[in-house]
Amino acid sequence: MTKALIQQLSSAKAARSSLQSCSNDVINTILAEIATKLEAGTETILAANQLDLAAITSNDPIHDRVQ
């Protein structure tokens, strides 16, 4: 694992602990904000996905998950 990935996983673990003490309303607000950001970044995400697909062969096990 790269150092950046380890840091992201550590941050996610810390966020999980914080979220456990939040109300359902707060969690729903956070999820709605995440959804909005994902929708706003759809073109960028799909373009990155196409680059990933171009970098692997169709018989690569990850191909079906990326496609």
Summary of the structure (lengths in Angstrom):
residues: 67
radius of gyration: 16.2
end to end distance: 23.8
largest distance: 44.8
contacts: 122
relative contact order: 0.06
helix: 76%
strand: 0%
